[in-house]
Amino acid sequence: MGCAVDSTVRASGGDPGAQKVGEACNLARAGAATRIGIAALVCGNRPSHPITPPSPILPREVANLANFAARLAISLLLTFAIASAGELDGVRQLVVATAPSWDAFEGSAQRFERAGGEWKAVGKPWTVLYGKRGLAWGSGVHGQEEKGLRKVENDGRSPAGIFRIGTIYTYDRALPDGSDYPFHTVTAADAWIDDVNHAQYNRHVIVDPKNPPPWYAKQRMRLGDFAYRWLVELRHNSDPPVPGNGSAIFLHLRRAPHKPSVGCTVMAEPELTALIRWLRADAKPHFVLLPREEYAAKWKAWNLPPPTNANALLR
């Protein structure tokens, strides 16, 4: 659980890179239907029944097949590169946070804006706190494809990776003056499910508070807790949620200058309200959290601000 209720191309059914690979395999099979081994070479397939040996391959055919294979390899590489680079296409706002190590619960964050293809820092870095046990790879735009420690429910770790910033939940009827971002006012009807056995795990749910379901008392969003006055949703394990992989991850107010959270990223009120005023939905804001060494290794592949622009976060 989080706090409200207490790359590379990913291989998936909707992954554009994976679809391109499938199309390329079909082309390989069609273009080399009379030649044994081409489909097996490109796609790892083996014939399921005996095949009559083909006639000898002529030199021109060999050259054509070699050209085809070369074009296919280049196409796949370009597909993977474009898909990876496209993860942050259209994103013009980033909140970047780093930690000294995987087990650290204190670090720094800074805002960035992109104009003309270049990330530029907005304001100075500020201190943030993470889960009491540090970080673990989460599930978002990037992170779920990485090897290593994974975020799970109740592990006391904040999810690392890149995540879309979702709705802001607040006790107030309006966000701080100057804000312009989607929000929801929390009432007695609001719950966030962290029960791994519930069908709506890691979802915001609205109930009838006069006739609440049996699970409501343990899942309701807290009212009157100063630390949860503003909850900036981080879309970890959200699309879709996987039971047990962590829930209710937000940016919110810290309880004390050096008191970590149970999984969220927390900070002082001036920094949080400044961030809320800065966010704009049309800029597609995302949140990045990485140990410093991981950031240094991945910033280029993930199209993040270069170390020269984010050096204050890497010291």
Phi and psi restraints in degrees (value plus and minus 20) as a CYANA .aco file:
   2 GLY   PHI    -123.1   -83.1
   2 GLY   PSI    -132.8   -92.8
   3 CYS   PHI    -149.7  -109.7
   3 CYS   PSI     -39.5     0.5
   4 ALA   PHI     -92.5   -52.5
   4 ALA   PSI     -45.9    -5.9
   5 VAL   PHI    -136.1   -96.1
   5 VAL   PSI      -4.0    36.0
   8 THR   PHI    -160.8  -120.8
   8 THR   PSI     145.9   185.9
   9 VAL   PHI    -103.5   -63.5
   9 VAL   PSI     112.5   152.5
  10 ARG   PHI    -107.2   -67.2
  10 ARG   PSI     114.9   154.9
  11 ALA   PHI    -103.0   -63.0
  11 ALA   PSI      85.2   125.2
  12 SER   PHI    -167.1  -127.1
  12 SER   PSI     149.0   189.0
  13 GLY   PHI     -80.5   -40.5
  13 GLY   PSI     -51.9   -11.9
  14 GLY   PHI    -121.6   -81.6
  14 GLY   PSI     -10.1    29.9
  15 ASP   PHI     -91.2   -51.2
  15 ASP   PSI     102.3   142.3
  16 PRO   PHI     -81.9   -41.9
  16 PRO   PSI     -55.3   -15.3
  17 GLY   PHI     -84.4   -44.4
  17 GLY   PSI     -61.3   -21.3
  18 ALA   PHI     -85.6   -45.6
  18 ALA   PSI     -56.4   -16.4
  19 GLN   PHI     -84.3   -44.3
  19 GLN   PSI     -60.6   -20.6
  20 LYS   PHI     -82.6   -42.6
  20 LYS   PSI     -60.2   -20.2
  21 VAL   PHI     -81.0   -41.0
  21 VAL   PSI     -62.1   -22.1
  22 GLY   PHI     -83.0   -43.0
  22 GLY   PSI     -61.0   -21.0
  23 GLU   PHI     -83.6   -43.6
  23 GLU   PSI     -61.0   -21.0
  24 ALA   PHI     -83.8   -43.8
  24 ALA   PSI     -58.8   -18.8
  25 CYS   PHI     -83.5   -43.5
  25 CYS   PSI     -60.1   -20.1
  26 ASN   PHI     -83.3   -43.3
  26 ASN   PSI     -60.6   -20.6
  27 LEU   PHI     -82.8   -42.8
  27 LEU   PSI     -61.0   -21.0
  28 ALA   PHI     -81.6   -41.6
  28 ALA   PSI     -62.0   -22.0
  29 ARG   PHI     -86.7   -46.7
  29 ARG   PSI     -61.7   -21.7
  30 ALA   PHI     -88.2   -48.2
  30 ALA   PSI     -63.6   -23.6
  31 GLY   PHI     -93.5   -53.5
  31 GLY   PSI     -38.8     1.2
  32 ALA   PHI    -145.3  -105.3
  32 ALA   PSI      12.2    52.2
  33 ALA   PHI     -79.9   -39.9
  33 ALA   PSI     -47.2    -7.2
  34 THR   PHI    -116.5   -76.5
  34 THR   PSI     -13.8    26.2
  35 ARG   PHI    -142.1  -102.1
  35 ARG   PSI     105.3   145.3
  36 ILE   PHI     -90.5   -50.5
  36 ILE   PSI     117.0   157.0
  37 GLY   PHI      81.9   121.9
  37 GLY   PSI     -40.4    -0.4
  38 ILE   PHI     -88.6   -48.6
  38 ILE   PSI     -67.9   -27.9
  39 ALA   PHI     -82.1   -42.1
  39 ALA   PSI     -58.3   -18.3
  40 ALA   PHI     -86.5   -46.5
  40 ALA   PSI     -57.7   -17.7
  41 LEU   PHI     -84.9   -44.9
  41 LEU   PSI     -64.4   -24.4
  42 VAL   PHI    -102.3   -62.3
  42 VAL   PSI     -60.6   -20.6
  43 CYS   PHI    -133.5   -93.5
  43 CYS   PSI     -22.8    17.2
  44 GLY   PHI      56.3    96.3
  44 GLY   PSI       2.9    42.9
  45 ASN   PHI    -115.1   -75.1
  45 ASN   PSI     130.2   170.2
  46 ARG   PHI    -143.5  -103.5
  46 ARG   PSI     121.6   161.6
  47 PRO   PHI     -82.8   -42.8
  47 PRO   PSI     120.5   160.5
  48 SER   PHI    -110.6   -70.6
  48 SER   PSI     -23.1    16.9
  49 HIS   PHI    -168.0  -128.0
  49 HIS   PSI     138.4   178.4
  50 PRO   PHI     -78.0   -38.0
  50 PRO   PSI     122.9   162.9
  51 ILE   PHI    -140.6  -100.6
  51 ILE   PSI     116.0   156.0
  52 THR   PHI     -84.7   -44.7
  52 THR   PSI     108.9   148.9
  53 PRO   PHI     -74.6   -34.6
  53 PRO   PSI     118.0   158.0
  54 PRO   PHI     -99.9   -59.9
  54 PRO   PSI     149.8   189.8
  55 SER   PHI     -91.8   -51.8
  55 SER   PSI     138.4   178.4
  56 PRO   PHI     -74.4   -34.4
  56 PRO   PSI     122.9   162.9
  57 ILE   PHI    -104.9   -64.9
  57 ILE   PSI     106.8   146.8
  58 LEU   PHI     -98.3   -58.3
  58 LEU   PSI     137.4   177.4
  59 PRO   PHI     -73.6   -33.6
  59 PRO   PSI     -60.5   -20.5
  60 ARG   PHI     -84.9   -44.9
  60 ARG   PSI     -58.5   -18.5
  61 GLU   PHI     -85.7   -45.7
  61 GLU   PSI     -59.1   -19.1
  62 VAL   PHI     -79.6   -39.6
  62 VAL   PSI     -65.6   -25.6
  63 ALA   PHI     -82.9   -42.9
  63 ALA   PSI     -61.6   -21.6
  64 ASN   PHI     -83.7   -43.7
  64 ASN   PSI     -61.4   -21.4
  65 LEU   PHI     -86.4   -46.4
  65 LEU   PSI     -58.2   -18.2
  66 ALA   PHI     -84.4   -44.4
  66 ALA   PSI     -61.9   -21.9
  67 ASN   PHI     -84.1   -44.1
  67 ASN   PSI     -61.7   -21.7
  68 PHE   PHI     -80.4   -40.4
  68 PHE   PSI     -66.9   -26.9
  69 ALA   PHI     -81.7   -41.7
  69 ALA   PSI     -60.2   -20.2
  70 ALA   PHI     -84.8   -44.8
  70 ALA   PSI     -64.4   -24.4
  71 ARG   PHI     -83.6   -43.6
  71 ARG   PSI     -59.2   -19.2
  72 LEU   PHI     -82.9   -42.9
  72 LEU   PSI     -65.3   -25.3
  73 ALA   PHI     -80.8   -40.8
  73 ALA   PSI     -64.5   -24.5
  74 ILE   PHI     -83.6   -43.6
  74 ILE   PSI     -61.9   -21.9
  75 SER   PHI     -81.0   -41.0
  75 SER   PSI     -63.2   -23.2
  76 LEU   PHI     -85.2   -45.2
  76 LEU   PSI     -61.9   -21.9
  77 LEU   PHI     -82.6   -42.6
  77 LEU   PSI     -62.7   -22.7
  78 LEU   PHI     -85.7   -45.7
  78 LEU   PSI     -60.0   -20.0
  79 THR   PHI     -79.2   -39.2
  79 THR   PSI     -67.6   -27.6
  80 PHE   PHI     -82.3   -42.3
  80 PHE   PSI     -63.5   -23.5
  81 ALA   PHI     -83.7   -43.7
  81 ALA   PSI     -63.5   -23.5
  82 ILE   PHI     -86.2   -46.2
  82 ILE   PSI     -62.8   -22.8
  83 ALA   PHI     -82.1   -42.1
  83 ALA   PSI     -61.9   -21.9
  84 SER   PHI     -85.7   -45.7
  84 SER   PSI     -66.0   -26.0
  85 ALA   PHI     -85.5   -45.5
  85 ALA   PSI     -48.0    -8.0
  86 GLY   PHI     -96.4   -56.4
  86 GLY   PSI     -28.3    11.7
  87 GLU   PHI     -76.9   -36.9
  87 GLU   PSI     -55.9   -15.9
  88 LEU   PHI    -130.3   -90.3
  88 LEU   PSI      -1.4    38.6
  89 ASP   PHI     -78.8   -38.8
  89 ASP   PSI     113.0   153.0
  90 GLY   PHI      62.6   102.6
  90 GLY   PSI     -28.2    11.8
  91 VAL   PHI     -99.7   -59.7
  91 VAL   PSI     104.1   144.1
  92 ARG   PHI    -138.5   -98.5
  92 ARG   PSI     -22.3    17.7
  93 GLN   PHI    -153.3  -113.3
  93 GLN   PSI     111.3   151.3
  94 LEU   PHI    -150.8  -110.8
  94 LEU   PSI     118.0   158.0
  95 VAL   PHI    -126.5   -86.5
  95 VAL   PSI      94.5   134.5
  96 VAL   PHI    -127.7   -87.7
  96 VAL   PSI     107.0   147.0
  97 ALA   PHI    -146.3  -106.3
  97 ALA   PSI     121.7   161.7
  98 THR   PHI    -151.6  -111.6
  98 THR   PSI     139.3   179.3
  99 ALA   PHI    -151.6  -111.6
  99 ALA   PSI     131.4   171.4
 100 PRO   PHI     -81.9   -41.9
 100 PRO   PSI     -49.3    -9.3
 101 SER   PHI    -179.7  -139.7
 101 SER   PSI     154.9   194.9
 102 TRP   PHI     -85.0   -45.0
 102 TRP   PSI     -49.7    -9.7
 103 ASP   PHI    -117.0   -77.0
 103 ASP   PSI     -17.7    22.3
 104 ALA   PHI     -97.5   -57.5
 104 ALA   PSI     124.5   164.5
 105 PHE   PHI    -131.8   -91.8
 105 PHE   PSI     -12.6    27.4
 106 GLU   PHI    -152.3  -112.3
 106 GLU   PSI     121.4   161.4
 107 GLY   PHI    -180.1  -140.1
 107 GLY   PSI    -175.9  -135.9
 108 SER   PHI    -152.6  -112.6
 108 SER   PSI     133.3   173.3
 109 ALA   PHI    -155.5  -115.5
 109 ALA   PSI     136.1   176.1
 110 GLN   PHI    -174.5  -134.5
 110 GLN   PSI     129.4   169.4
 111 ARG   PHI    -112.3   -72.3
 111 ARG   PSI     127.5   167.5
 112 PHE   PHI    -157.2  -117.2
 112 PHE   PSI     126.3   166.3
 113 GLU   PHI    -144.9  -104.9
 113 GLU   PSI     127.0   167.0
 114 ARG   PHI    -132.9   -92.9
 114 ARG   PSI     107.9   147.9
 115 ALA   PHI    -160.2  -120.2
 115 ALA   PSI     110.0   150.0
 116 GLY   PHI      44.2    84.2
 116 GLY   PSI       6.6    46.6
 117 GLY   PHI      64.5   104.5
 117 GLY   PSI     -19.8    20.2
 118 GLU   PHI    -136.9   -96.9
 118 GLU   PSI     113.1   153.1
 119 TRP   PHI    -102.8   -62.8
 119 TRP   PSI     111.1   151.1
 120 LYS   PHI    -146.4  -106.4
 120 LYS   PSI     117.5   157.5
 121 ALA   PHI     -88.1   -48.1
 121 ALA   PSI     124.2   164.2
 122 VAL   PHI    -139.1   -99.1
 122 VAL   PSI      91.9   131.9
 123 GLY   PHI      54.3    94.3
 123 GLY   PSI    -196.8  -156.8
 124 LYS   PHI    -114.7   -74.7
 124 LYS   PSI     138.3   178.3
 125 PRO   PHI     -84.7   -44.7
 125 PRO   PSI     137.1   177.1
 126 TRP   PHI    -158.4  -118.4
 126 TRP   PSI     142.7   182.7
 127 THR   PHI     -99.7   -59.7
 127 THR   PSI     116.0   156.0
 128 VAL   PHI    -151.0  -111.0
 128 VAL   PSI     140.0   180.0
 129 LEU   PHI    -142.0  -102.0
 129 LEU   PSI     126.7   166.7
 130 TYR   PHI    -135.6   -95.6
 130 TYR   PSI    -184.7  -144.7
 131 GLY   PHI     -81.1   -41.1
 131 GLY   PSI     131.1   171.1
 132 LYS   PHI     -82.9   -42.9
 132 LYS   PSI     -39.8     0.2
 133 ARG   PHI    -126.1   -86.1
 133 ARG   PSI     -11.9    28.1
 134 GLY   PHI      79.9   119.9
 134 GLY   PSI    -157.8  -117.8
 135 LEU   PHI    -141.8  -101.8
 135 LEU   PSI     141.5   181.5
 136 ALA   PHI    -174.6  -134.6
 136 ALA   PSI     131.9   171.9
 137 TRP   PHI     -79.2   -39.2
 137 TRP   PSI     111.7   151.7
 138 GLY   PHI    -124.9   -84.9
 138 GLY   PSI    -186.6  -146.6
 139 SER   PHI    -146.5  -106.5
 139 SER   PSI      93.1   133.1
 140 GLY   PHI    -176.6  -136.6
 140 GLY   PSI    -151.3  -111.3
 141 VAL   PHI     -91.9   -51.9
 141 VAL   PSI     -61.8   -21.8
 142 HIS   PHI    -158.7  -118.7
 142 HIS   PSI     129.4   169.4
 143 GLY   PHI     113.3   153.3
 143 GLY   PSI     -64.4   -24.4
 144 GLN   PHI     -87.8   -47.8
 144 GLN   PSI     -38.1     1.9
 145 GLU   PHI    -108.3   -68.3
 145 GLU   PSI     -23.2    16.8
 146 GLU   PHI    -105.6   -65.6
 146 GLU   PSI     129.3   169.3
 147 LYS   PHI    -106.9   -66.9
 147 LYS   PSI     129.1   169.1
 148 GLY   PHI     109.0   149.0
 148 GLY   PSI    -185.9  -145.9
 149 LEU   PHI     -83.2   -43.2
 149 LEU   PSI     111.5   151.5
 150 ARG   PHI    -126.3   -86.3
 150 ARG   PSI     124.1   164.1
 151 LYS   PHI     -88.0   -48.0
 151 LYS   PSI     111.1   151.1
 152 VAL   PHI    -154.8  -114.8
 152 VAL   PSI     143.6   183.6
 153 GLU   PHI     -78.9   -38.9
 153 GLU   PSI     114.4   154.4
 154 ASN   PHI      45.3    85.3
 154 ASN   PSI       5.0    45.0
 155 ASP   PHI    -109.9   -69.9
 155 ASP   PSI     -25.0    15.0
 156 GLY   PHI      52.2    92.2
 156 GLY   PSI      -0.7    39.3
 157 ARG   PHI    -138.2   -98.2
 157 ARG   PSI     128.3   168.3
 158 SER   PHI    -109.5   -69.5
 158 SER   PSI     119.7   159.7
 159 PRO   PHI     -92.3   -52.3
 159 PRO   PSI     111.8   151.8
 160 ALA   PHI    -117.4   -77.4
 160 ALA   PSI     130.1   170.1
 161 GLY   PHI     117.2   157.2
 161 GLY   PSI    -174.4  -134.4
 162 ILE   PHI    -141.2  -101.2
 162 ILE   PSI     113.7   153.7
 163 PHE   PHI    -157.3  -117.3
 163 PHE   PSI     121.7   161.7
 164 ARG   PHI     -88.0   -48.0
 164 ARG   PSI     125.4   165.4
 165 ILE   PHI    -111.6   -71.6
 165 ILE   PSI     105.6   145.6
 166 GLY   PHI    -118.8   -78.8
 166 GLY   PSI    -159.5  -119.5
 167 THR   PHI     -94.2   -54.2
 167 THR   PSI     131.9   171.9
 168 ILE   PHI    -119.1   -79.1
 168 ILE   PSI     107.3   147.3
 169 TYR   PHI    -125.4   -85.4
 169 TYR   PSI     114.5   154.5
 170 THR   PHI    -166.6  -126.6
 170 THR   PSI     133.5   173.5
 171 TYR   PHI     -93.5   -53.5
 171 TYR   PSI     -41.9    -1.9
 172 ASP   PHI    -102.5   -62.5
 172 ASP   PSI     142.2   182.2
 173 ARG   PHI    -106.7   -66.7
 173 ARG   PSI     -22.9    17.1
 174 ALA   PHI    -173.3  -133.3
 174 ALA   PSI     137.0   177.0
 175 LEU   PHI    -100.5   -60.5
 175 LEU   PSI     148.7   188.7
 176 PRO   PHI     -72.9   -32.9
 176 PRO   PSI     128.0   168.0
 177 ASP   PHI     -70.5   -30.5
 177 ASP   PSI     116.0   156.0
 178 GLY   PHI      73.7   113.7
 178 GLY   PSI     -25.8    14.2
 179 SER   PHI    -100.2   -60.2
 179 SER   PSI     132.4   172.4
 180 ASP   PHI    -171.9  -131.9
 180 ASP   PSI      57.9    97.9
 181 TYR   PHI    -172.7  -132.7
 181 TYR   PSI     127.8   167.8
 182 PRO   PHI     -79.8   -39.8
 182 PRO   PSI     112.6   152.6
 183 PHE   PHI    -163.5  -123.5
 183 PHE   PSI     145.6   185.6
 184 HIS   PHI    -155.3  -115.3
 184 HIS   PSI     110.2   150.2
 185 THR   PHI    -103.4   -63.4
 185 THR   PSI     102.0   142.0
 186 VAL   PHI     -98.2   -58.2
 186 VAL   PSI     112.6   152.6
 187 THR   PHI    -148.4  -108.4
 187 THR   PSI    -192.6  -152.6
 188 ALA   PHI     -87.5   -47.5
 188 ALA   PSI     -28.7    11.3
 189 ALA   PHI    -109.2   -69.2
 189 ALA   PSI     -27.6    12.4
 190 ASP   PHI    -114.6   -74.6
 190 ASP   PSI     117.5   157.5
 191 ALA   PHI    -158.3  -118.3
 191 ALA   PSI     134.1   174.1
 192 TRP   PHI    -149.4  -109.4
 192 TRP   PSI     101.7   141.7
 193 ILE   PHI    -106.5   -66.5
 193 ILE   PSI      99.8   139.8
 194 ASP   PHI    -135.2   -95.2
 194 ASP   PSI     -11.5    28.5
 195 ASP   PHI     -99.4   -59.4
 195 ASP   PSI      94.7   134.7
 196 VAL   PHI     -85.5   -45.5
 196 VAL   PSI     -35.8     4.2
 197 ASN   PHI    -115.3   -75.3
 197 ASN   PSI     -21.3    18.7
 198 HIS   PHI    -107.3   -67.3
 198 HIS   PSI     122.9   162.9
 199 ALA   PHI     -83.8   -43.8
 199 ALA   PSI     -43.8    -3.8
 200 GLN   PHI    -125.0   -85.0
 200 GLN   PSI      10.2    50.2
 201 TYR   PHI     -70.5   -30.5
 201 TYR   PSI     115.2   155.2
 202 ASN   PHI      35.9    75.9
 202 ASN   PSI      19.8    59.8
 203 ARG   PHI    -147.0  -107.0
 203 ARG   PSI     129.2   169.2
 204 HIS   PHI    -101.4   -61.4
 204 HIS   PSI     107.8   147.8
 205 VAL   PHI    -148.7  -108.7
 205 VAL   PSI     119.1   159.1
 206 ILE   PHI    -130.3   -90.3
 206 ILE   PSI     109.7   149.7
 207 VAL   PHI    -141.1  -101.1
 207 VAL   PSI     153.4   193.4
 208 ASP   PHI    -107.4   -67.4
 208 ASP   PSI      85.9   125.9
 209 PRO   PHI     -84.9   -44.9
 209 PRO   PSI     -38.3     1.7
 210 LYS   PHI    -100.3   -60.3
 210 LYS   PSI     -38.2     1.8
 211 ASN   PHI    -162.0  -122.0
 211 ASN   PSI      43.7    83.7
 212 PRO   PHI     -93.8   -53.8
 212 PRO   PSI     133.6   173.6
 213 PRO   PHI     -90.3   -50.3
 213 PRO   PSI     144.5   184.5
 214 PRO   PHI     -78.8   -38.8
 214 PRO   PSI     -51.0   -11.0
 215 TRP   PHI    -102.2   -62.2
 215 TRP   PSI     -27.5    12.5
 216 TYR   PHI     -80.4   -40.4
 216 TYR   PSI     -61.9   -21.9
 217 ALA   PHI     -76.2   -36.2
 217 ALA   PSI     -57.0   -17.0
 218 LYS   PHI    -108.2   -68.2
 218 LYS   PSI     -33.6     6.4
 219 GLN   PHI    -132.6   -92.6
 219 GLN   PSI     -24.1    15.9
 220 ARG   PHI     -86.0   -46.0
 220 ARG   PSI     128.6   168.6
 221 MET   PHI     -95.3   -55.3
 221 MET   PSI     111.5   151.5
 222 ARG   PHI     -85.0   -45.0
 222 ARG   PSI     120.3   160.3
 223 LEU   PHI    -132.2   -92.2
 223 LEU   PSI     117.4   157.4
 224 GLY   PHI      65.8   105.8
 224 GLY   PSI     -19.6    20.4
 225 ASP   PHI    -108.6   -68.6
 225 ASP   PSI      96.1   136.1
 226 PHE   PHI     -76.9   -36.9
 226 PHE   PSI     -52.5   -12.5
 227 ALA   PHI     -86.9   -46.9
 227 ALA   PSI     -40.2    -0.2
 228 TYR   PHI    -127.7   -87.7
 228 TYR   PSI       1.3    41.3
 229 ARG   PHI     -79.4   -39.4
 229 ARG   PSI     -58.6   -18.6
 230 TRP   PHI    -148.1  -108.1
 230 TRP   PSI     107.5   147.5
 231 LEU   PHI    -142.4  -102.4
 231 LEU   PSI      89.0   129.0
 232 VAL   PHI    -111.8   -71.8
 232 VAL   PSI      90.8   130.8
 233 GLU   PHI     -88.1   -48.1
 233 GLU   PSI     111.8   151.8
 234 LEU   PHI    -127.4   -87.4
 234 LEU   PSI     106.4   146.4
 235 ARG   PHI    -101.7   -61.7
 235 ARG   PSI      42.5    82.5
 236 HIS   PHI    -107.0   -67.0
 236 HIS   PSI     115.0   155.0
 237 ASN   PHI      30.0    70.0
 237 ASN   PSI      27.4    67.4
 238 SER   PHI    -136.0   -96.0
 238 SER   PSI     -40.0     0.0
 239 ASP   PHI    -149.7  -109.7
 239 ASP   PSI      51.7    91.7
 240 PRO   PHI    -113.9   -73.9
 240 PRO   PSI     148.1   188.1
 241 PRO   PHI     -88.0   -48.0
 241 PRO   PSI     122.2   162.2
 242 VAL   PHI    -130.5   -90.5
 242 VAL   PSI      98.1   138.1
 243 PRO   PHI     -72.9   -32.9
 243 PRO   PSI     107.7   147.7
 244 GLY   PHI      74.9   114.9
 244 GLY   PSI     -29.0    11.0
 245 ASN   PHI    -111.1   -71.1
 245 ASN   PSI      -9.2    30.8
 246 GLY   PHI      87.0   127.0
 246 GLY   PSI     121.5   161.5
 247 SER   PHI    -163.3  -123.3
 247 SER   PSI     144.2   184.2
 248 ALA   PHI      34.2    74.2
 248 ALA   PSI      40.8    80.8
 249 ILE   PHI    -124.6   -84.6
 249 ILE   PSI     103.4   143.4
 250 PHE   PHI    -159.5  -119.5
 250 PHE   PSI     146.2   186.2
 251 LEU   PHI    -115.4   -75.4
 251 LEU   PSI     111.4   151.4
 252 HIS   PHI    -176.7  -136.7
 252 HIS   PSI    -197.4  -157.4
 253 LEU   PHI     -91.0   -51.0
 253 LEU   PSI     122.6   162.6
 254 ARG   PHI    -100.0   -60.0
 254 ARG   PSI     138.1   178.1
 255 ARG   PHI    -108.9   -68.9
 255 ARG   PSI     -46.6    -6.6
 256 ALA   PHI    -179.9  -139.9
 256 ALA   PSI     139.8   179.8
 257 PRO   PHI     -75.9   -35.9
 257 PRO   PSI     -48.6    -8.6
 258 HIS   PHI    -149.1  -109.1
 258 HIS   PSI       3.8    43.8
 259 LYS   PHI    -118.9   -78.9
 259 LYS   PSI      93.8   133.8
 260 PRO   PHI     -91.5   -51.5
 260 PRO   PSI     153.2   193.2
 261 SER   PHI    -118.3   -78.3
 261 SER   PSI    -188.2  -148.2
 262 VAL   PHI    -124.8   -84.8
 262 VAL   PSI     -12.4    27.6
 263 GLY   PHI     141.0   181.0
 263 GLY   PSI     -37.3     2.7
 264 CYS   PHI    -106.7   -66.7
 264 CYS   PSI     152.4   192.4
 265 THR   PHI    -125.0   -85.0
 265 THR   PSI     102.5   142.5
 266 VAL   PHI    -143.1  -103.1
 266 VAL   PSI     137.0   177.0
 267 MET   PHI    -178.0  -138.0
 267 MET   PSI     155.1   195.1
 268 ALA   PHI     -93.9   -53.9
 268 ALA   PSI     138.5   178.5
 269 GLU   PHI     -80.8   -40.8
 269 GLU   PSI     -64.6   -24.6
 270 PRO   PHI     -78.1   -38.1
 270 PRO   PSI     -59.6   -19.6
 271 GLU   PHI     -91.3   -51.3
 271 GLU   PSI     -58.8   -18.8
 272 LEU   PHI     -88.3   -48.3
 272 LEU   PSI     -63.3   -23.3
 273 THR   PHI     -88.2   -48.2
 273 THR   PSI     -54.4   -14.4
 274 ALA   PHI     -83.6   -43.6
 274 ALA   PSI     -60.0   -20.0
 275 LEU   PHI     -84.2   -44.2
 275 LEU   PSI     -64.0   -24.0
 276 ILE   PHI     -82.8   -42.8
 276 ILE   PSI     -62.4   -22.4
 277 ARG   PHI     -84.3   -44.3
 277 ARG   PSI     -48.8    -8.8
 278 TRP   PHI    -101.2   -61.2
 278 TRP   PSI     -51.7   -11.7
 279 LEU   PHI     -81.8   -41.8
 279 LEU   PSI     119.3   159.3
 280 ARG   PHI    -156.8  -116.8
 280 ARG   PSI     109.6   149.6
 281 ALA   PHI     -82.3   -42.3
 281 ALA   PSI     -57.4   -17.4
 282 ASP   PHI     -91.3   -51.3
 282 ASP   PSI     -31.3     8.7
 283 ALA   PHI    -109.3   -69.3
 283 ALA   PSI     -18.5    21.5
 284 LYS   PHI      29.0    69.0
 284 LYS   PSI      39.3    79.3
 285 PRO   PHI     -84.0   -44.0
 285 PRO   PSI     121.6   161.6
 286 HIS   PHI    -149.5  -109.5
 286 HIS   PSI     137.5   177.5
 287 PHE   PHI    -136.5   -96.5
 287 PHE   PSI     114.3   154.3
 288 VAL   PHI    -138.9   -98.9
 288 VAL   PSI     110.6   150.6
 289 LEU   PHI    -155.5  -115.5
 289 LEU   PSI     102.1   142.1
 290 LEU   PHI    -169.1  -129.1
 290 LEU   PSI     128.3   168.3
 291 PRO   PHI     -82.4   -42.4
 291 PRO   PSI     133.0   173.0
 292 ARG   PHI     -78.2   -38.2
 292 ARG   PSI     -62.5   -22.5
 293 GLU   PHI     -83.3   -43.3
 293 GLU   PSI     -58.3   -18.3
 294 GLU   PHI     -86.9   -46.9
 294 GLU   PSI     -59.4   -19.4
 295 TYR   PHI     -81.8   -41.8
 295 TYR   PSI     -66.1   -26.1
 296 ALA   PHI     -80.5   -40.5
 296 ALA   PSI     -51.6   -11.6
 297 ALA   PHI    -103.5   -63.5
 297 ALA   PSI     -46.2    -6.2
 298 LYS   PHI    -134.1   -94.1
 298 LYS   PSI     -27.5    12.5
 299 TRP   PHI     -78.4   -38.4
 299 TRP   PSI     -58.0   -18.0
 300 LYS   PHI     -92.2   -52.2
 300 LYS   PSI     -67.7   -27.7
 301 ALA   PHI     -84.0   -44.0
 301 ALA   PSI     -52.1   -12.1
 302 TRP   PHI    -115.7   -75.7
 302 TRP   PSI     -15.1    24.9
 303 ASN   PHI      39.3    79.3
 303 ASN   PSI      23.5    63.5
 304 LEU   PHI    -114.9   -74.9
 304 LEU   PSI     148.1   188.1
 305 PRO   PHI     -75.7   -35.7
 305 PRO   PSI     113.5   153.5
 306 PRO   PHI     -85.6   -45.6
 306 PRO   PSI     136.1   176.1
 307 PRO   PHI     -74.0   -34.0
 307 PRO   PSI     -51.1   -11.1
 308 THR   PHI     -83.6   -43.6
 308 THR   PSI     -48.8    -8.8
 309 ASN   PHI    -114.0   -74.0
 309 ASN   PSI     -37.4     2.6
 310 ALA   PHI    -139.4   -99.4
 310 ALA   PSI       6.1    46.1
 311 ASN   PHI     -83.6   -43.6
 311 ASN   PSI     -48.0    -8.0
 312 ALA   PHI     -86.2   -46.2
 312 ALA   PSI     -42.1    -2.1
 313 LEU   PHI    -108.8   -68.8
 313 LEU   PSI     -29.8    10.2
 314 LEU   PHI    -130.6   -90.6
 314 LEU   PSI      -9.9    30.1
